[in-house]
């Protein structure tokens, strides 16, 4: 496949982005209604019910790290299509689960398939995005997850209300199955790059461990920021419907719809800004906007205020998430691209799971309104982490410059 060096909107880029939208749409449509379905169907205790979400997330996290290692031995196309098959089988079988145990097994199976697929597709996209347009490309590609995370819960809740969980599972399965012919017919999977031969003058330890270690350390800051950002999304995804019921706000599901508007506007802008200026001008303003959104939401007792909160949240969320992903990819060594993508999506799952659990405890002790004020604290910590990283980074650079000057003086 011949791709122009600076061309972003190639056939492969568009097809892979659409495929990722379908993958995440299948996930997000079922994620919100799933606990309610499991509770009504099997009447499990609260701990068992929490496993419906956490077991999937754990399986996906473990699988992503395993997939990054497996890529060294198995062709990525095999992993990609095997993951899609596993996820589709699990989804179509959900309504036929006869016990909570079998349902949890299917959730783990879906997590494995989802983890495999959600590692490979971003890795393929990273390969075809021009280096100088990484932020812009990831910004556009990230629209797929943002749209799915915004529209998916609303679609899922609407379908299960109007039809049934079985219908919703069938729609989710169709979304997954469509990815296979889409990729095959359009021939949009780029060729796997040949492995570079190691230089005879450089040892494996020098070439691998030193580079990998330093780049991994640099990826930790955006990874931590991504976890903290995702904690707030976990609070919204898990409790926005209950918040609406508690405050007698009808059509609270529109919150997800209005997120999409500002996400569409900010994603391309934040990507280009990252390419030109780095993360500073994005993450701090974005965090402040998310804090404002959560505080407004915590005091909302009418739909207009909820909509204002949603628009602000989409602005901050839509700016920060592609920035952390592009930042990780920029810091990653060439052989760590799949690891960087795994780390990015694992931090999302970790943050959502932690946010749902911890904020759920807060909500049980107080109220959903107070809970969203506590969620804003996660973004205060977010800003502190970033500012500390800036300070220590400048200090490290100054120390390195001083050592270099002393070395030159002693010659």
Secondary structure as UniProt FT lines:
FT   TURN            5..6
FT   HELIX           11..42
FT   HELIX           46..70
FT   TURN            71..73
FT   HELIX           76..93
FT   HELIX           94..96
FT   HELIX           100..128
FT   HELIX           131..133
FT   HELIX           134..141
FT   HELIX           143..162
FT   HELIX           165..186
FT   TURN            200..201
FT   HELIX           205..210
FT   HELIX           211..246
FT   TURN            247..248
FT   TURN            250..253
FT   HELIX           254..277
FT   HELIX           280..298
FT   HELIX           303..331
FT   HELIX           334..336
FT   HELIX           337..365
FT   HELIX           368..409
//
